[in-house]
Amino acid sequence: MVSSTTEGVIKFQLDFADGPAPPAELLRELNAWRSIFLQLGLIGQDPRRYAGYGFGNLSRRLPDSTESAFFISGTQTGHLAQLRPEDYATVLWCNPTANQLTAKGQIKPSSEALSHGILYRCDPKIHWVMHLHAPAIFRKRQALGLPATDPAAAYGTPEMAEEIQRLATKREKPTPGLLVMSGHEDGILAYGSTAAETGSLVITTLAAALQLNETEDLQNSLPLAPR
C-alpha cells in the first residue's frame, strides 16, 4: 500500500495476480470513447498538468456479471494513443470501506479503481464509468448545479468513495449521472447504463460549461457604461 498523496499513485491495498487480458471485443466501445476524450484533452498525459502524471480512465462492468466486477484501464496509461487488451485490468472485488481491491491482468488497475467500484456497487444499472479531468466543468460546477464531493475527500481514499456513494444514491434519476470530485483537481465522474448515454452526458455538460465561459468572457470584454 502506498500512502503518498501524489496524483496517479495507487493508494488502496491491492491484491493483484497475473491473469489474462480482457477480451478485445468487450473493449472496443471503451476505446472508442477514450479516443474522443483523448482528443478533447479529458484523458492523457501532459508535463504541464498534474506534475506530468497520466489522468483519466474508463471502465465497464463485466457483461452478465452478478457481482460488481469490471474492466478498467491500467495505471498510468494516459500517454498511450490507443490501449490494447493488455492495458486493461479486471477488478474482481473491492471493499471501499476497508480500502481494499482484488484484481488480475497484465497491468495493475488505475489508481481511481476504488471510485469506479463504489458506483458499480451502488446500482446494478450502472454499467459504464468514465473518470475524466475537465477544467471547464470543474470551474463551473456551481453554476451548472452539479453534485460535488467534499473538498476534504482526497482521490483514491475511502472518504472519496463514501462521498461518491452519498451523491450517487441520493439522485432521483439513477442514471446517467455526473459528479465533480472537488478534492481531485479537475476530476469528474460520469456513469450510466450505456456507454453512449454516459459519454454524451460528458459532452453536453462540457458544452454547457464552455458556453458559460464564453458568456463570461463577453461580459468582461464589454466597455463600461458611462457614468
Secondary structure, 3 states (H helix, E strand, C coil): CCCCCCCCCCCCEEEEEECCCCCHHHCHHHHHHHHHHHHHCCCEECCCCHHHCEECEEEEECCCCCCCCEEEEECCCCCCCCCCHHHEEEEEEEECCCCEEEEEECCCECCCHHHHHHHHHHCCCCCEEEEEECHHHHHCCCCCCCCECCCCCCCCCHHHHHHHHHHHHCCCCCCCEEEECCCCCCEEEEEECCHHHHHHHHHHHHHHHHHHHHHHHHHHHCCCCCC
